[in-house]
């Protein structure tokens, strides 16, 4: 289920990029700075669903529900300070990151038993 119409946007970030940002921050001369890290691009949830259909080679229906009270329609990280201070750059294409996550889940389905079976 998707709350809202699927046109809300998010700045998705792949874990490898976060790890690199953390290492860069830990080894930087900049101390005590607050930095945003993100993917650097925004995608709607509808776009992500279409990417997942392409990656999984499956068609599936999405149930759209009423928006949740207080849900933010659009979010995006301003990474300009991180780019400047710790040489941060998101290197992971959204489709590559989603494909990697999908392959990981397929390989490790047993780790998701409680979630999938709602136990």
Biopython code that builds the backbone (N, CA, C, O; Angstrom):
import numpy as np
from Bio.PDB.StructureBuilder import StructureBuilder

atoms = [
    (1, "UNK", "N", (0.830, -1.194, 0.000)),
    (1, "UNK", "CA", (0.000, 0.000, 0.000)),
    (1, "UNK", "C", (0.870, 1.251, 0.000)),
    (1, "UNK", "O", (1.936, 1.290, 0.614)),
    (2, "UNK", "N", (0.396, 2.253, -0.692)),
    (2, "UNK", "CA", (1.039, 3.563, -0.716)),
    (2, "UNK", "C", (0.051, 4.563, -0.132)),
    (2, "UNK", "O", (-1.100, 4.634, -0.564)),
    (3, "UNK", "N", (0.497, 5.322, 0.836)),
    (3, "UNK", "CA", (-0.341, 6.396, 1.360)),
    (3, "UNK", "C", (-0.190, 7.592, 0.437)),
    (3, "UNK", "O", (0.926, 8.043, 0.182)),
    (4, "UNK", "N", (-1.303, 8.111, -0.066)),
    (4, "UNK", "CA", (-1.269, 9.222, -1.009)),
    (4, "UNK", "C", (-1.364, 8.710, -2.436)),
    (4, "UNK", "O", (-1.711, 7.553, -2.674)),
    (5, "UNK", "N", (-1.051, 9.589, -3.384)),
    (5, "UNK", "CA", (-1.226, 9.251, -4.797)),
    (5, "UNK", "C", (0.038, 8.737, -5.483)),
    (5, "UNK", "O", (0.017, 8.452, -6.681)),
    (6, "UNK", "N", (1.134, 8.615, -4.740)),
    (6, "UNK", "CA", (2.375, 8.113, -5.326)),
    (6, "UNK", "C", (3.242, 9.191, -5.942)),
    (6, "UNK", "O", (4.346, 8.909, -6.407)),
    (7, "UNK", "N", (2.760, 10.413, -5.951)),
    (7, "UNK", "CA", (3.543, 11.498, -6.551)),
    (7, "UNK", "C", (4.432, 12.207, -5.529)),
    (7, "UNK", "O", (5.183, 13.115, -5.884)),
    (8, "UNK", "N", (4.350, 11.798, -4.267)),
    (8, "UNK", "CA", (5.260, 12.372, -3.282)),
    (8, "UNK", "C", (6.687, 11.947, -3.626)),
    (8, "UNK", "O", (6.911, 10.838, -4.111)),
    (9, "UNK", "N", (7.634, 12.820, -3.378)),
    (9, "UNK", "CA", (9.010, 12.561, -3.799)),
    (9, "UNK", "C", (9.937, 12.404, -2.600)),
    (9, "UNK", "O", (9.717, 12.970, -1.529)),
    (10, "UNK", "N", (10.974, 11.618, -2.824)),
    (10, "UNK", "CA", (11.990, 11.369, -1.804)),
    (10, "UNK", "C", (13.362, 11.358, -2.466)),
    (10, "UNK", "O", (13.499, 11.102, -3.662)),
    (11, "UNK", "N", (14.361, 11.643, -1.657)),
    (11, "UNK", "CA", (15.758, 11.591, -2.075)),
    (11, "UNK", "C", (16.313, 10.290, -1.504)),
    (11, "UNK", "O", (16.675, 10.235, -0.328)),
    (12, "UNK", "N", (16.380, 9.257, -2.317)),
    (12, "UNK", "CA", (16.823, 7.939, -1.870)),
    (12, "UNK", "C", (18.344, 7.869, -1.883)),
    (12, "UNK", "O", (18.993, 8.393, -2.788)),
    (13, "UNK", "N", (18.903, 7.216, -0.867)),
    (13, "UNK", "CA", (20.355, 7.147, -0.718)),
    (13, "UNK", "C", (20.778, 5.705, -0.517)),
    (13, "UNK", "O", (20.233, 5.013, 0.343)),
    (14, "UNK", "N", (21.729, 5.252, -1.287)),
    (14, "UNK", "CA", (22.229, 3.879, -1.181)),
    (14, "UNK", "C", (23.228, 3.788, -0.030)),
    (14, "UNK", "O", (24.008, 4.712, 0.196)),
    (15, "UNK", "N", (23.201, 2.695, 0.678)),
    (15, "UNK", "CA", (24.010, 2.533, 1.886)),
    (15, "UNK", "C", (25.506, 2.707, 1.625)),
    (15, "UNK", "O", (26.203, 3.270, 2.470)),
    (16, "UNK", "N", (26.012, 2.253, 0.504)),
    (16, "UNK", "CA", (27.445, 2.418, 0.213)),
    (16, "UNK", "C", (27.842, 3.896, 0.189)),
    (16, "UNK", "O", (28.938, 4.257, 0.619)),
    (17, "UNK", "N", (26.954, 4.739, -0.310)),
    (17, "UNK", "CA", (27.238, 6.172, -0.340)),
    (17, "UNK", "C", (27.260, 6.756, 1.073)),
    (17, "UNK", "O", (28.064, 7.642, 1.364)),
    (18, "UNK", "N", (26.394, 6.270, 1.940)),
    (18, "UNK", "CA", (26.376, 6.721, 3.334)),
    (18, "UNK", "C", (27.665, 6.296, 4.040)),
    (18, "UNK", "O", (28.253, 7.072, 4.794)),
    (19, "UNK", "N", (28.097, 5.065, 3.791)),
    (19, "UNK", "CA", (29.344, 4.582, 4.400)),
    (19, "UNK", "C", (30.519, 5.452, 3.956)),
    (19, "UNK", "O", (31.344, 5.854, 4.776)),
    (20, "UNK", "N", (30.590, 5.740, 2.658)),
    (20, "UNK", "CA", (31.684, 6.593, 2.156)),
    (20, "UNK", "C", (31.633, 7.981, 2.786)),
    (20, "UNK", "O", (32.671, 8.545, 3.131)),
    (21, "UNK", "N", (30.435, 8.533, 2.936)),
    (21, "UNK", "CA", (30.291, 9.851, 3.562)),
    (21, "UNK", "C", (30.742, 9.805, 5.018)),
    (21, "UNK", "O", (31.392, 10.734, 5.498)),
    (22, "UNK", "N", (30.405, 8.742, 5.711)),
    (22, "UNK", "CA", (30.803, 8.603, 7.117)),
    (22, "UNK", "C", (32.320, 8.519, 7.246)),
    (22, "UNK", "O", (32.912, 9.158, 8.115)),
    (23, "UNK", "N", (32.938, 7.734, 6.385)),
    (23, "UNK", "CA", (34.404, 7.622, 6.398)),
    (23, "UNK", "C", (35.040, 8.966, 6.056)),
    (23, "UNK", "O", (35.992, 9.391, 6.711)),
    (24, "UNK", "N", (34.515, 9.629, 5.036)),
    (24, "UNK", "CA", (35.047, 10.945, 4.661)),
    (24, "UNK", "C", (34.919, 11.940, 5.815)),
    (24, "UNK", "O", (35.837, 12.718, 6.073)),
    (25, "UNK", "N", (33.783, 11.911, 6.505)),
    (25, "UNK", "CA", (33.574, 12.828, 7.630)),
    (25, "UNK", "C", (34.521, 12.506, 8.777)),
    (25, "UNK", "O", (35.064, 13.412, 9.410)),
    (26, "UNK", "N", (34.720, 11.223, 9.045)),
    (26, "UNK", "CA", (35.586, 10.807, 10.155)),
    (26, "UNK", "C", (37.045, 11.164, 9.913)),
    (26, "UNK", "O", (37.803, 11.362, 10.862)),
    (27, "UNK", "N", (37.434, 11.244, 8.669)),
    (27, "UNK", "CA", (38.838, 11.529, 8.341)),
    (27, "UNK", "C", (39.049, 12.967, 7.862)),
    (27, "UNK", "O", (40.139, 13.326, 7.414)),
    (28, "UNK", "N", (38.013, 13.773, 7.958)),
    (28, "UNK", "CA", (38.069, 15.158, 7.490)),
    (28, "UNK", "C", (38.656, 16.079, 8.562)),
    (28, "UNK", "O", (38.615, 15.773, 9.753)),
    (29, "UNK", "N", (39.193, 17.193, 8.120)),
    (29, "UNK", "CA", (39.659, 18.227, 9.046)),
    (29, "UNK", "C", (38.497, 19.037, 9.616)),
    (29, "UNK", "O", (38.661, 19.740, 10.613)),
    (30, "UNK", "N", (37.336, 18.945, 8.995)),
    (30, "UNK", "CA", (36.159, 19.665, 9.482)),
    (30, "UNK", "C", (35.617, 18.949, 10.715)),
    (30, "UNK", "O", (35.307, 17.758, 10.664)),
    (31, "UNK", "N", (35.506, 19.673, 11.808)),
    (31, "UNK", "CA", (35.056, 19.082, 13.070)),
    (31, "UNK", "C", (33.784, 19.788, 13.525)),
    (31, "UNK", "O", (33.667, 21.009, 13.418)),
    (32, "UNK", "N", (32.842, 19.012, 14.030)),
    (32, "UNK", "CA", (31.635, 19.581, 14.609)),
    (32, "UNK", "C", (30.637, 20.120, 13.605)),
    (32, "UNK", "O", (29.754, 20.897, 13.969)),
    (33, "UNK", "N", (30.758, 19.729, 12.372)),
    (33, "UNK", "CA", (29.845, 20.201, 11.326)),
    (33, "UNK", "C", (28.644, 19.269, 11.213)),
    (33, "UNK", "O", (28.764, 18.060, 11.410)),
    (34, "UNK", "N", (27.516, 19.830, 10.902)),
    (34, "UNK", "CA", (26.311, 19.046, 10.626)),
    (34, "UNK", "C", (26.140, 19.015, 9.117)),
    (34, "UNK", "O", (26.068, 20.056, 8.464)),
    (35, "UNK", "N", (26.075, 17.795, 8.569)),
    (35, "UNK", "CA", (26.014, 17.624, 7.119)),
    (35, "UNK", "C", (24.811, 16.780, 6.725)),
    (35, "UNK", "O", (24.419, 15.860, 7.443)),
    (36, "UNK", "N", (24.244, 17.100, 5.596)),
    (36, "UNK", "CA", (23.222, 16.253, 4.981)),
    (36, "UNK", "C", (23.889, 15.403, 3.913)),
    (36, "UNK", "O", (24.707, 15.896, 3.136)),
    (37, "UNK", "N", (23.541, 14.139, 3.879)),
    (37, "UNK", "CA", (23.949, 13.299, 2.759)),
    (37, "UNK", "C", (22.689, 12.717, 2.152)),
    (37, "UNK", "O", (21.729, 12.410, 2.858)),
    (38, "UNK", "N", (22.701, 12.569, 0.855)),
    (38, "UNK", "CA", (21.545, 12.045, 0.147)),
    (38, "UNK", "C", (21.964, 11.579, -1.225)),
    (38, "UNK", "O", (23.138, 11.624, -1.594)),
    (39, "UNK", "N", (20.982, 11.133, -1.965)),
    (39, "UNK", "CA", (21.251, 10.626, -3.297)),
    (39, "UNK", "C", (21.500, 11.702, -4.328)),
    (39, "UNK", "O", (22.075, 11.438, -5.384)),
    (40, "UNK", "N", (21.069, 12.917, -4.028)),
    (40, "UNK", "CA", (21.296, 14.021, -4.949)),
    (40, "UNK", "C", (20.227, 14.173, -6.018)),
    (40, "UNK", "O", (20.273, 15.115, -6.810)),
    (41, "UNK", "N", (19.262, 13.255, -6.052)),
    (41, "UNK", "CA", (18.154, 13.330, -7.007)),
    (41, "UNK", "C", (16.882, 12.896, -6.293)),
    (41, "UNK", "O", (16.922, 12.095, -5.359)),
    (42, "UNK", "N", (15.769, 13.426, -6.736)),
    (42, "UNK", "CA", (14.498, 13.019, -6.135)),
    (42, "UNK", "C", (13.695, 12.191, -7.129)),
    (42, "UNK", "O", (13.740, 12.413, -8.339)),
    (43, "UNK", "N", (12.967, 11.238, -6.584)),
    (43, "UNK", "CA", (12.111, 10.368, -7.382)),
    (43, "UNK", "C", (10.770, 10.244, -6.687)),
    (43, "UNK", "O", (10.697, 10.207, -5.459)),
    (44, "UNK", "N", (9.708, 10.180, -7.478)),
    (44, "UNK", "CA", (8.390, 9.949, -6.891)),
    (44, "UNK", "C", (8.259, 8.472, -6.544)),
    (44, "UNK", "O", (8.949, 7.625, -7.112)),
    (45, "UNK", "N", (7.375, 8.177, -5.615)),
    (45, "UNK", "CA", (7.141, 6.775, -5.275)),
    (45, "UNK", "C", (6.614, 6.013, -6.480)),
    (45, "UNK", "O", (6.907, 4.828, -6.640)),
    (46, "UNK", "N", (5.839, 6.680, -7.331)),
    (46, "UNK", "CA", (5.363, 6.028, -8.561)),
    (46, "UNK", "C", (6.527, 5.657, -9.472)),
    (46, "UNK", "O", (6.507, 4.594, -10.093)),
    (47, "UNK", "N", (7.537, 6.511, -9.560)),
    (47, "UNK", "CA", (8.722, 6.185, -10.361)),
    (47, "UNK", "C", (9.447, 4.975, -9.776)),
    (47, "UNK", "O", (9.879, 4.090, -10.514)),
    (48, "UNK", "N", (9.579, 4.938, -8.458)),
    (48, "UNK", "CA", (10.251, 3.814, -7.804)),
    (48, "UNK", "C", (9.490, 2.523, -8.077)),
    (48, "UNK", "O", (10.104, 1.485, -8.329)),
    (49, "UNK", "N", (8.173, 2.574, -8.031)),
    (49, "UNK", "CA", (7.357, 1.392, -8.326)),
    (49, "UNK", "C", (7.616, 0.920, -9.752)),
    (49, "UNK", "O", (7.767, -0.279, -9.988)),
    (50, "UNK", "N", (7.668, 1.843, -10.696)),
    (50, "UNK", "CA", (7.941, 1.467, -12.086)),
    (50, "UNK", "C", (9.337, 0.872, -12.229)),
    (50, "UNK", "O", (9.521, -0.104, -12.957)),
    (51, "UNK", "N", (10.318, 1.446, -11.545)),
    (51, "UNK", "CA", (11.673, 0.876, -11.561)),
    (51, "UNK", "C", (11.650, -0.552, -11.026)),
    (51, "UNK", "O", (12.299, -1.436, -11.586)),
    (52, "UNK", "N", (10.901, -0.781, -9.937)),
    (52, "UNK", "CA", (10.855, -2.115, -9.332)),
    (52, "UNK", "C", (10.163, -3.123, -10.249)),
    (52, "UNK", "O", (10.556, -4.288, -10.292)),
    (53, "UNK", "N", (9.154, -2.693, -10.967)),
    (53, "UNK", "CA", (8.517, -3.586, -11.942)),
    (53, "UNK", "C", (9.522, -3.993, -13.017)),
    (53, "UNK", "O", (9.564, -5.148, -13.441)),
    (54, "UNK", "N", (10.320, -3.035, -13.443)),
    (54, "UNK", "CA", (11.346, -3.292, -14.457)),
    (54, "UNK", "C", (12.421, -4.243, -13.909)),
    (54, "UNK", "O", (12.811, -5.195, -14.583)),
    (55, "UNK", "N", (12.887, -3.984, -12.704)),
    (55, "UNK", "CA", (13.954, -4.782, -12.093)),
    (55, "UNK", "C", (13.493, -6.206, -11.813)),
    (55, "UNK", "O", (14.221, -7.162, -12.080)),
    (56, "UNK", "N", (12.285, -6.347, -11.276)),
    (56, "UNK", "CA", (11.783, -7.676, -10.896)),
    (56, "UNK", "C", (11.177, -8.428, -12.066)),
    (56, "UNK", "O", (10.936, -9.632, -11.985)),
    (57, "UNK", "N", (10.933, -7.709, -13.157)),
    (57, "UNK", "CA", (10.258, -8.279, -14.322)),
    (57, "UNK", "C", (8.898, -8.858, -13.935)),
    (57, "UNK", "O", (8.482, -9.903, -14.435)),
    (58, "UNK", "N", (8.217, -8.150, -13.029)),
    (58, "UNK", "CA", (6.892, -8.571, -12.569)),
    (58, "UNK", "C", (5.941, -7.388, -12.644)),
    (58, "UNK", "O", (6.331, -6.235, -12.460)),
    (59, "UNK", "N", (4.712, -7.697, -12.914)),
    (59, "UNK", "CA", (3.651, -6.696, -12.851)),
    (59, "UNK", "C", (2.944, -6.884, -11.519)),
    (59, "UNK", "O", (2.680, -8.014, -11.107)),
    (60, "UNK", "N", (2.642, -5.804, -10.857)),
    (60, "UNK", "CA", (1.893, -5.900, -9.614)),
    (60, "UNK", "C", (1.065, -4.641, -9.438)),
    (60, "UNK", "O", (1.404, -3.561, -9.921)),
    (61, "UNK", "N", (-0.020, -4.826, -8.736)),
    (61, "UNK", "CA", (-0.934, -3.722, -8.472)),
    (61, "UNK", "C", (-0.541, -3.053, -7.161)),
    (61, "UNK", "O", (-0.070, -3.712, -6.235)),
    (62, "UNK", "N", (-0.733, -1.775, -7.092)),
    (62, "UNK", "CA", (-0.460, -1.017, -5.878)),
    (62, "UNK", "C", (-1.781, -0.475, -5.352)),
    (62, "UNK", "O", (-2.576, 0.097, -6.098)),
    (63, "UNK", "N", (-1.997, -0.663, -4.068)),
    (63, "UNK", "CA", (-3.161, -0.081, -3.408)),
    (63, "UNK", "C", (-2.783, 1.305, -2.903)),
    (63, "UNK", "O", (-1.832, 1.459, -2.136)),
    (64, "UNK", "N", (-3.523, 2.294, -3.332)),
    (64, "UNK", "CA", (-3.297, 3.654, -2.860)),
    (64, "UNK", "C", (-4.323, 3.956, -1.781)),
    (64, "UNK", "O", (-5.520, 3.740, -1.971)),
    (65, "UNK", "N", (-3.849, 4.454, -0.652)),
    (65, "UNK", "CA", (-4.703, 4.793, 0.482)),
    (65, "UNK", "C", (-4.671, 6.301, 0.693)),
    (65, "UNK", "O", (-3.870, 7.014, 0.089)),
    (66, "UNK", "N", (-5.548, 6.762, 1.553)),
    (66, "UNK", "CA", (-5.571, 8.189, 1.870)),
    (66, "UNK", "C", (-4.223, 8.615, 2.451)),
    (66, "UNK", "O", (-3.537, 7.839, 3.117)),
    (67, "UNK", "N", (-3.870, 9.853, 2.183)),
    (67, "UNK", "CA", (-2.627, 10.383, 2.744)),
    (67, "UNK", "C", (-2.675, 10.301, 4.260)),
    (67, "UNK", "O", (-3.736, 10.447, 4.867)),
    (68, "UNK", "N", (-1.523, 10.066, 4.861)),
    (68, "UNK", "CA", (-1.448, 10.085, 6.312)),
    (68, "UNK", "C", (-1.289, 11.524, 6.777)),
    (68, "UNK", "O", (-0.558, 12.311, 6.175)),
    (69, "UNK", "N", (-1.974, 11.847, 7.840)),
    (69, "UNK", "CA", (-1.895, 13.191, 8.389)),
    (69, "UNK", "C", (-0.441, 13.506, 8.741)),
    (69, "UNK", "O", (0.229, 12.729, 9.423)),
    (70, "UNK", "N", (0.028, 14.642, 8.271)),
    (70, "UNK", "CA", (1.383, 15.078, 8.578)),
    (70, "UNK", "C", (2.458, 14.547, 7.648)),
    (70, "UNK", "O", (3.627, 14.901, 7.799)),
    (71, "UNK", "N", (2.087, 13.701, 6.685)),
    (71, "UNK", "CA", (3.086, 13.161, 5.760)),
    (71, "UNK", "C", (3.643, 14.288, 4.893)),
    (71, "UNK", "O", (2.891, 15.096, 4.347)),
    (72, "UNK", "N", (4.943, 14.330, 4.776)),
    (72, "UNK", "CA", (5.606, 15.346, 3.963)),
    (72, "UNK", "C", (5.545, 14.905, 2.505)),
    (72, "UNK", "O", (5.896, 13.770, 2.183)),
    (73, "UNK", "N", (5.106, 15.790, 1.633)),
    (73, "UNK", "CA", (4.936, 15.420, 0.223)),
    (73, "UNK", "C", (6.268, 15.335, -0.530)),
    (73, "UNK", "O", (6.432, 14.484, -1.405)),
    (74, "UNK", "N", (7.201, 16.197, -0.201)),
    (74, "UNK", "CA", (8.462, 16.231, -0.942)),
    (74, "UNK", "C", (9.631, 16.440, 0.024)),
    (74, "UNK", "O", (9.613, 17.351, 0.852)),
    (75, "UNK", "N", (10.639, 15.584, -0.098)),
    (75, "UNK", "CA", (11.859, 15.767, 0.688)),
    (75, "UNK", "C", (13.067, 15.623, -0.226)),
    (75, "UNK", "O", (13.066, 14.836, -1.172)),
    (76, "UNK", "N", (14.088, 16.397, 0.080)),
    (76, "UNK", "CA", (15.321, 16.355, -0.696)),
    (76, "UNK", "C", (16.452, 16.875, 0.183)),
    (76, "UNK", "O", (16.318, 17.917, 0.824)),
    (77, "UNK", "N", (17.549, 16.157, 0.211)),
    (77, "UNK", "CA", (18.697, 16.571, 1.011)),
    (77, "UNK", "C", (19.517, 17.613, 0.258)),
    (77, "UNK", "O", (19.810, 17.447, -0.926)),
    (78, "UNK", "N", (19.883, 18.681, 0.951)),
    (78, "UNK", "CA", (20.816, 19.659, 0.395)),
    (78, "UNK", "C", (22.214, 19.176, 0.757)),
    (78, "UNK", "O", (22.662, 19.333, 1.893)),
    (79, "UNK", "N", (22.896, 18.587, -0.218)),
    (79, "UNK", "CA", (24.199, 17.968, 0.037)),
    (79, "UNK", "C", (25.371, 18.897, -0.276)),
    (79, "UNK", "O", (26.524, 18.466, -0.248)),
    (80, "UNK", "N", (25.090, 20.159, -0.571)),
    (80, "UNK", "CA", (26.153, 21.075, -1.007)),
    (80, "UNK", "C", (27.245, 21.250, 0.049)),
    (80, "UNK", "O", (28.423, 21.334, -0.297)),
    (81, "UNK", "N", (26.878, 21.306, 1.316)),
    (81, "UNK", "CA", (27.885, 21.461, 2.372)),
    (81, "UNK", "C", (28.756, 20.210, 2.476)),
    (81, "UNK", "O", (29.970, 20.317, 2.649)),
    (82, "UNK", "N", (28.156, 19.037, 2.374)),
    (82, "UNK", "CA", (28.918, 17.780, 2.417)),
    (82, "UNK", "C", (29.840, 17.669, 1.205)),
    (82, "UNK", "O", (30.964, 17.180, 1.316)),
    (83, "UNK", "N", (29.362, 18.124, 0.055)),
    (83, "UNK", "CA", (30.214, 18.111, -1.142)),
    (83, "UNK", "C", (31.464, 18.963, -0.916)),
    (83, "UNK", "O", (32.573, 18.580, -1.289)),
    (84, "UNK", "N", (31.260, 20.106, -0.309)),
    (84, "UNK", "CA", (32.359, 21.052, -0.102)),
    (84, "UNK", "C", (33.317, 20.589, 1.004)),
    (84, "UNK", "O", (34.533, 20.609, 0.815)),
    (85, "UNK", "N", (32.777, 20.176, 2.152)),
    (85, "UNK", "CA", (33.622, 19.906, 3.317)),
    (85, "UNK", "C", (34.248, 18.517, 3.341)),
    (85, "UNK", "O", (35.370, 18.350, 3.820)),
    (86, "UNK", "N", (33.532, 17.524, 2.829)),
    (86, "UNK", "CA", (34.075, 16.153, 2.907)),
    (86, "UNK", "C", (34.171, 15.492, 1.537)),
    (86, "UNK", "O", (34.369, 14.282, 1.423)),
    (87, "UNK", "N", (34.027, 16.312, 0.504)),
    (87, "UNK", "CA", (34.118, 15.796, -0.867)),
    (87, "UNK", "C", (33.102, 14.681, -1.121)),
    (87, "UNK", "O", (33.398, 13.692, -1.792)),
    (88, "UNK", "N", (31.886, 14.862, -0.565)),
    (88, "UNK", "CA", (30.840, 13.848, -0.723)),
    (88, "UNK", "C", (30.251, 13.900, -2.121)),
    (88, "UNK", "O", (30.027, 14.971, -2.686)),
    (89, "UNK", "N", (30.008, 12.729, -2.658)),
    (89, "UNK", "CA", (29.307, 12.601, -3.935)),
    (89, "UNK", "C", (28.551, 11.285, -3.904)),
    (89, "UNK", "O", (29.114, 10.244, -3.566)),
    (90, "UNK", "N", (27.293, 11.335, -4.253)),
    (90, "UNK", "CA", (26.520, 10.103, -4.382)),
    (90, "UNK", "C", (26.929, 9.439, -5.691)),
    (90, "UNK", "O", (26.792, 10.027, -6.764)),
    (91, "UNK", "N", (27.426, 8.225, -5.597)),
    (91, "UNK", "CA", (27.916, 7.525, -6.787)),
    (91, "UNK", "C", (26.979, 6.439, -7.286)),
    (91, "UNK", "O", (27.240, 5.825, -8.320)),
    (92, "UNK", "N", (25.902, 6.198, -6.572)),
    (92, "UNK", "CA", (25.056, 5.052, -6.887)),
    (92, "UNK", "C", (23.792, 5.482, -7.614)),
    (92, "UNK", "O", (22.981, 6.238, -7.078)),
    (93, "UNK", "N", (23.635, 5.004, -8.816)),
    (93, "UNK", "CA", (22.431, 5.221, -9.610)),
    (93, "UNK", "C", (21.253, 4.535, -8.920)),
    (93, "UNK", "O", (21.399, 3.438, -8.380)),
    (94, "UNK", "N", (20.099, 5.172, -8.939)),
    (94, "UNK", "CA", (18.922, 4.639, -8.240)),
    (94, "UNK", "C", (18.570, 3.226, -8.708)),
    (94, "UNK", "O", (18.266, 2.365, -7.882)),
    (95, "UNK", "N", (18.606, 2.978, -10.000)),
    (95, "UNK", "CA", (18.247, 1.640, -10.495)),
    (95, "UNK", "C", (19.271, 0.597, -10.061)),
    (95, "UNK", "O", (18.906, -0.535, -9.741)),
    (96, "UNK", "N", (20.545, 0.969, -10.048)),
    (96, "UNK", "CA", (21.576, 0.041, -9.581)),
    (96, "UNK", "C", (21.346, -0.291, -8.108)),
    (96, "UNK", "O", (21.387, -1.458, -7.719)),
    (97, "UNK", "N", (21.108, 0.722, -7.300)),
    (97, "UNK", "CA", (20.879, 0.505, -5.875)),
    (97, "UNK", "C", (19.664, -0.362, -5.607)),
    (97, "UNK", "O", (19.714, -1.258, -4.765)),
    (98, "UNK", "N", (18.575, -0.104, -6.315)),
    (98, "UNK", "CA", (17.367, -0.920, -6.148)),
    (98, "UNK", "C", (17.610, -2.357, -6.594)),
    (98, "UNK", "O", (17.127, -3.296, -5.962)),
    (99, "UNK", "N", (18.353, -2.529, -7.674)),
    (99, "UNK", "CA", (18.673, -3.878, -8.158)),
    (99, "UNK", "C", (19.509, -4.624, -7.129)),
    (99, "UNK", "O", (19.250, -5.794, -6.848)),
    (100, "UNK", "N", (20.508, -3.956, -6.567)),
    (100, "UNK", "CA", (21.346, -4.587, -5.546)),
    (100, "UNK", "C", (20.509, -5.009, -4.342)),
    (100, "UNK", "O", (20.689, -6.106, -3.815)),
    (101, "UNK", "N", (19.598, -4.145, -3.907)),
    (101, "UNK", "CA", (18.742, -4.466, -2.762)),
    (101, "UNK", "C", (17.826, -5.640, -3.082)),
    (101, "UNK", "O", (17.645, -6.532, -2.253)),
    (102, "UNK", "N", (17.254, -5.643, -4.270)),
    (102, "UNK", "CA", (16.370, -6.735, -4.684)),
    (102, "UNK", "C", (17.130, -8.058, -4.709)),
    (102, "UNK", "O", (16.631, -9.069, -4.214)),
    (103, "UNK", "N", (18.322, -8.058, -5.279)),
    (103, "UNK", "CA", (19.121, -9.286, -5.341)),
    (103, "UNK", "C", (19.494, -9.768, -3.942)),
    (103, "UNK", "O", (19.487, -10.970, -3.678)),
    (104, "UNK", "N", (19.816, -8.844, -3.053)),
    (104, "UNK", "CA", (20.144, -9.210, -1.678)),
    (104, "UNK", "C", (18.940, -9.870, -1.000)),
    (104, "UNK", "O", (19.076, -10.907, -0.350)),
    (105, "UNK", "N", (17.783, -9.272, -1.157)),
    (105, "UNK", "CA", (16.578, -9.830, -0.533)),
    (105, "UNK", "C", (16.282, -11.213, -1.094)),
    (105, "UNK", "O", (15.970, -12.132, -0.337)),
    (106, "UNK", "N", (16.375, -11.375, -2.417)),
    (106, "UNK", "CA", (16.128, -12.699, -3.018)),
    (106, "UNK", "C", (17.075, -13.743, -2.449)),
    (106, "UNK", "O", (16.662, -14.869, -2.167)),
    (107, "UNK", "N", (18.330, -13.382, -2.279)),
    (107, "UNK", "CA", (19.345, -14.307, -1.783)),
    (107, "UNK", "C", (19.165, -14.611, -0.296)),
    (107, "UNK", "O", (19.562, -15.677, 0.174)),
    (108, "UNK", "N", (18.574, -13.686, 0.433)),
    (108, "UNK", "CA", (18.471, -13.810, 1.888)),
    (108, "UNK", "C", (17.027, -13.794, 2.374)),
    (108, "UNK", "O", (16.726, -13.225, 3.423)),
    (109, "UNK", "N", (16.138, -14.417, 1.613)),
    (109, "UNK", "CA", (14.721, -14.412, 1.976)),
    (109, "UNK", "C", (14.472, -14.918, 3.388)),
    (109, "UNK", "O", (13.554, -14.443, 4.058)),
    (110, "UNK", "N", (15.265, -15.864, 3.851)),
    (110, "UNK", "CA", (15.063, -16.413, 5.192)),
    (110, "UNK", "C", (15.180, -15.333, 6.271)),
    (110, "UNK", "O", (14.574, -15.468, 7.334)),
    (111, "UNK", "N", (15.930, -14.289, 6.028)),
    (111, "UNK", "CA", (16.063, -13.205, 6.998)),
    (111, "UNK", "C", (14.789, -12.377, 7.119)),
    (111, "UNK", "O", (14.609, -11.640, 8.089)),
    (112, "UNK", "N", (13.912, -12.501, 6.135)),
    (112, "UNK", "CA", (12.702, -11.692, 6.087)),
    (112, "UNK", "C", (11.445, -12.479, 6.449)),
    (112, "UNK", "O", (10.337, -11.960, 6.317)),
    (113, "UNK", "N", (11.598, -13.716, 6.899)),
    (113, "UNK", "CA", (10.441, -14.563, 7.197)),
    (113, "UNK", "C", (9.449, -13.888, 8.132)),
    (113, "UNK", "O", (8.249, -13.903, 7.860)),
    (114, "UNK", "N", (9.908, -13.305, 9.208)),
    (114, "UNK", "CA", (9.014, -12.661, 10.163)),
    (114, "UNK", "C", (8.259, -11.496, 9.572)),
    (114, "UNK", "O", (7.105, -11.251, 9.926)),
    (115, "UNK", "N", (8.901, -10.777, 8.675)),
    (115, "UNK", "CA", (8.261, -9.629, 8.039)),
    (115, "UNK", "C", (7.251, -10.100, 7.000)),
    (115, "UNK", "O", (6.117, -9.624, 6.962)),
    (116, "UNK", "N", (7.671, -11.033, 6.165)),
    (116, "UNK", "CA", (6.813, -11.515, 5.083)),
    (116, "UNK", "C", (5.596, -12.244, 5.639)),
    (116, "UNK", "O", (4.482, -12.070, 5.143)),
    (117, "UNK", "N", (5.806, -13.054, 6.660)),
    (117, "UNK", "CA", (4.717, -13.847, 7.235)),
    (117, "UNK", "C", (4.022, -13.142, 8.388)),
    (117, "UNK", "O", (3.164, -13.730, 9.047)),
    (118, "UNK", "N", (4.381, -11.890, 8.638)),
    (118, "UNK", "CA", (3.755, -11.076, 9.687)),
    (118, "UNK", "C", (3.761, -11.766, 11.043)),
    (118, "UNK", "O", (2.765, -11.718, 11.765)),
    (119, "UNK", "N", (4.875, -12.410, 11.397)),
    (119, "UNK", "CA", (4.951, -13.062, 12.710)),
    (119, "UNK", "C", (5.814, -12.270, 13.649)),
    (119, "UNK", "O", (5.996, -12.663, 14.801)),
]
sb = StructureBuilder()
sb.init_structure("model")
sb.init_model(0)
sb.init_chain("A")
sb.init_seg("    ")
for serial, (resi, resn, name, xyz) in enumerate(atoms, 1):
    if name == "N":
        sb.init_residue(resn, " ", resi, " ")
    sb.init_atom(name, np.array(xyz, "f"), 0.0, 1.0, " ", f" {name:<3s}", serial, name[0])
structure = sb.get_structure()
